[in-house]
């Protein structure tokens, strides 16, 4: 796993062989971005089950359940995490049924382990393909030339593919659009300054880094043709949880008649909840606000750190998925896309 | 001069005896905040003239003009800087006329020097009184209890008195309001995290520090009863330049039905310009965005650093001055307050 906390200064990879280390890496943000968390959790489950010493199906199932529960407790907002766990639970049941039919025992357990490792590889592979399709669907929404704004990092580092929001931008550039990307730094973790700036710089896509409080000024005066952001969870009505600051960006985009797009895979949809009011918002450590790069930047005062906010669907021009675009009313359009699976 | 770049970690005072050092201190943000810049420039002019070796009135006038021009080139947006220079030019003319009548020469020059030193002390004294009056006019606009949001630092450090926006908050607390202040950190200089948090913490006024991209989330969900900010320049129609991020805060306050107040002395009014389109916006070094506390936080990419933005008057519920409140239409109400002087 590429340690995203140390980019762009250092490129450090960690090799995890214990699912608990994978869970800790997700919680500590070695890896982040809802789709990438989904891939990492899939890998974590596969690693955990593969190393099991269980001798019976029941033992294995108990261990599998414990592994899933451990991973589920890492990041509460990211839908793809729960999507991945649900997918693995269904796959485990299928494999376990097949193993039981063929007599269970150690050969059956070996088959389940191999099946879950394959499933994790499949999740990663599907993610790459989904990003490319999503990027192609979204590219046409961006201006032929001019500025585009994004938020946080919804790039390769956040998905394992070419990214969602940055996938759209990459596909637009591929198709000949001459865009410059305005990148807000995204405090407290600086995913914009550290990760999005790094990805775009490596790809040779022009960018300008700004602080988060410049978003309104540039939407008003900076010639921005579109905003495209990722998502951590999308409710049935289209309300979208994403990195803190996204809601403000959406309101300011609307105020300045700039279309605001959300780019996210189907695995980020949570059609079980009617609206964004039901999305749990992760509260992280206040120390991440009062410190930067280990340096205290404020007196010893209380600080708040909601990691996400909710953008009401009415601010969203379209949700871009790997199965096409959803537009208002989102209850209908999102359900239709989901049902295509 | 208290070095605001080093707060809250270190409390360091600089003693300036050369007006060029005062100009550099203003440019480098040892001192900042439009009203405080006005006081500092007044002191700088007085120091410069006091140390002059001019032997004739004409020589002194030439030196005085050069000193004023040097100070005028430090920060283009802060109206109080130009207000102070204009005031000193008028005062110089008065003193020079009197000196000419009484025969000029070295005694006349000594009188001018003494007169300008007194004028600088008077500016500082008036500033303190203005802040208190302004604070009293504004206090009643804040909720009796609950949260208030501010931006950047419009406190004692920004004025030399009790502050404008923070003066309003201090006077409200004095009057028994139970308020907690939400303080956005205000990148890139972190005036919120470093200065406003420090001032409020020292006064025992409850606060919560947030990052700039949390402003929307807290205006939507955080029970904020009012926003009160300072100003760097206010145009005839009420359009207000203030620290970058203020415009976004105003739009998000309107979206969430939170009243948005600007607190500023009469010296911040620029009734010579019809609207905010005519306010020069200072562009500072991109290195202040790509670095924090001397540490590079991004790859070597372009960055933008407009230091201010303009909030259209339609988002402003009232402008709080030391002569009372101005409300829309601001052309009338601001002119009336100005004419009281």
Boltz contact constraints between the chains, C-beta under 6 A:
constraints:
  - contact:
      token1: [A, 8]
      token2: [B, 299]
      max_distance: 6.0
  - contact:
      token1: [A, 187]
      token2: [B, 211]
      max_distance: 6.0
  - contact:
      token1: [A, 188]
      token2: [B, 211]
      max_distance: 6.0
  - contact:
      token1: [A, 190]
      token2: [B, 297]
      max_distance: 6.0
  - contact:
      token1: [A, 193]
      token2: [B, 297]
      max_distance: 6.0
  - contact:
      token1: [A, 193]
      token2: [B, 298]
      max_distance: 6.0
  - contact:
      token1: [A, 197]
      token2: [B, 298]
      max_distance: 6.0
  - contact:
      token1: [A, 197]
      token2: [B, 299]
      max_distance: 6.0
  - contact:
      token1: [A, 197]
      token2: [B, 301]
      max_distance: 6.0
  - contact:
      token1: [A, 198]
      token2: [B, 299]
      max_distance: 6.0
  - contact:
      token1: [A, 201]
      token2: [B, 299]
      max_distance: 6.0
  - contact:
      token1: [A, 201]
      token2: [B, 301]
      max_distance: 6.0
  - contact:
      token1: [A, 207]
      token2: [B, 301]
      max_distance: 6.0
  - contact:
      token1: [A, 208]
      token2: [B, 302]
      max_distance: 6.0
  - contact:
      token1: [A, 208]
      token2: [B, 304]
      max_distance: 6.0
  - contact:
      token1: [A, 209]
      token2: [B, 289]
      max_distance: 6.0
  - contact:
      token1: [A, 209]
      token2: [B, 298]
      max_distance: 6.0
  - contact:
      token1: [A, 209]
      token2: [B, 301]
      max_distance: 6.0
  - contact:
      token1: [A, 209]
      token2: [B, 303]
      max_distance: 6.0
  - contact:
      token1: [A, 210]
      token2: [B, 304]
      max_distance: 6.0
  - contact:
      token1: [A, 211]
      token2: [B, 187]
      max_distance: 6.0
  - contact:
      token1: [A, 211]
      token2: [B, 188]
      max_distance: 6.0
  - contact:
      token1: [A, 211]
      token2: [B, 289]
      max_distance: 6.0
  - contact:
      token1: [A, 212]
      token2: [B, 212]
      max_distance: 6.0
  - contact:
      token1: [A, 212]
      token2: [B, 213]
      max_distance: 6.0
  - contact:
      token1: [A, 213]
      token2: [B, 212]
      max_distance: 6.0
  - contact:
      token1: [A, 213]
      token2: [B, 244]
      max_distance: 6.0
  - contact:
      token1: [A, 213]
      token2: [B, 245]
      max_distance: 6.0
  - contact:
      token1: [A, 214]
      token2: [B, 244]
      max_distance: 6.0
  - contact:
      token1: [A, 215]
      token2: [B, 248]
      max_distance: 6.0
  - contact:
      token1: [A, 216]
      token2: [B, 247]
      max_distance: 6.0
  - contact:
      token1: [A, 216]
      token2: [B, 248]
      max_distance: 6.0
  - contact:
      token1: [A, 217]
      token2: [B, 247]
      max_distance: 6.0
  - contact:
      token1: [A, 217]
      token2: [B, 306]
      max_distance: 6.0
  - contact:
      token1: [A, 217]
      token2: [B, 309]
      max_distance: 6.0
  - contact:
      token1: [A, 244]
      token2: [B, 213]
      max_distance: 6.0
  - contact:
      token1: [A, 244]
      token2: [B, 214]
      max_distance: 6.0
  - contact:
      token1: [A, 245]
      token2: [B, 213]
      max_distance: 6.0
  - contact:
      token1: [A, 247]
      token2: [B, 216]
      max_distance: 6.0
  - contact:
      token1: [A, 247]
      token2: [B, 217]
      max_distance: 6.0
  - contact:
      token1: [A, 248]
      token2: [B, 215]
      max_distance: 6.0
  - contact:
      token1: [A, 248]
      token2: [B, 216]
      max_distance: 6.0
  - contact:
      token1: [A, 248]
      token2: [B, 252]
      max_distance: 6.0
  - contact:
      token1: [A, 251]
      token2: [B, 252]
      max_distance: 6.0
  - contact:
      token1: [A, 251]
      token2: [B, 255]
      max_distance: 6.0
  - contact:
      token1: [A, 252]
      token2: [B, 248]
      max_distance: 6.0
  - contact:
      token1: [A, 252]
      token2: [B, 251]
      max_distance: 6.0
  - contact:
      token1: [A, 255]
      token2: [B, 251]
      max_distance: 6.0
  - contact:
      token1: [A, 289]
      token2: [B, 209]
      max_distance: 6.0
  - contact:
      token1: [A, 289]
      token2: [B, 211]
      max_distance: 6.0
  - contact:
      token1: [A, 292]
      token2: [B, 292]
      max_distance: 6.0
  - contact:
      token1: [A, 293]
      token2: [B, 295]
      max_distance: 6.0
  - contact:
      token1: [A, 295]
      token2: [B, 293]
      max_distance: 6.0
  - contact:
      token1: [A, 297]
      token2: [B, 190]
      max_distance: 6.0
  - contact:
      token1: [A, 297]
      token2: [B, 193]
      max_distance: 6.0
  - contact:
      token1: [A, 298]
      token2: [B, 193]
      max_distance: 6.0
  - contact:
      token1: [A, 298]
      token2: [B, 197]
      max_distance: 6.0
  - contact:
      token1: [A, 298]
      token2: [B, 209]
      max_distance: 6.0
  - contact:
      token1: [A, 299]
      token2: [B, 8]
      max_distance: 6.0
  - contact:
      token1: [A, 299]
      token2: [B, 197]
      max_distance: 6.0
  - contact:
      token1: [A, 299]
      token2: [B, 198]
      max_distance: 6.0
  - contact:
      token1: [A, 299]
      token2: [B, 201]
      max_distance: 6.0
  - contact:
      token1: [A, 301]
      token2: [B, 197]
      max_distance: 6.0
  - contact:
      token1: [A, 301]
      token2: [B, 201]
      max_distance: 6.0
  - contact:
      token1: [A, 301]
      token2: [B, 207]
      max_distance: 6.0
  - contact:
      token1: [A, 301]
      token2: [B, 209]
      max_distance: 6.0
  - contact:
      token1: [A, 302]
      token2: [B, 208]
      max_distance: 6.0
  - contact:
      token1: [A, 303]
      token2: [B, 209]
      max_distance: 6.0
  - contact:
      token1: [A, 304]
      token2: [B, 208]
      max_distance: 6.0
  - contact:
      token1: [A, 304]
      token2: [B, 210]
      max_distance: 6.0
  - contact:
      token1: [A, 306]
      token2: [B, 217]
      max_distance: 6.0
  - contact:
      token1: [A, 309]
      token2: [B, 217]
      max_distance: 6.0
